[in-house]
């Protein structure tokens, strides 16, 4: 999807979140965004597989906490889909354990957002999806991944822990997309080097 196509065609998003208040908040900002389209919303994880197959969204805003099947179960299903039917996934959770985060990325998530977080953080992630045209049909190439990391570093700044965390999330995602496994020797060292650079 090129930028001209992205501007002409709304970015189609499926929302799956168990907390009704949070889900409604996500729905509101997607409705208000001219370049996004809410294709469906659910709090029941058991409904996610059918919705993904039927609606073929560009992205899924997926919370770990759902009724029925949890976010990991939904993510596992999405990751098994054939190319062309697999949406980008913005995964949201209140679990900050390193092994859990690694598992989420290994299972195919495009981004990970840690709760509690401002709604603006989630909106910003989806905005990046829209601007760069990440979708089931076109993942970011390596040049775009580098530009995305640079944009976070420069425009958001790296003076506080939140900004550094966002940059590390993008760096992890970039490494995963060029073939690195989060469990490979040296992966943690690379991220530590990135963190030290940002803090300096």
Buried (B, 14 or more C-beta within 10 A) or exposed (E): BEEEEBEEBBBBBBBBBBBEEBBEBBBEBBEEBEBBBBBBBBBEBEBBBEBBEEBBBBBBBBBBBBEBBBBBBBBEBBEEBEEEEBBBBBBBBEEEEEEEBBBBBBBBBBBBBBBEEEEEBBBBBBBBBBBBBBBBBBBBEEEBBEEBBEBBBEEBEBEEEBBBBBBBBBBBBBBBBEEBEBEEEEBEEBBEEBBEEBEE
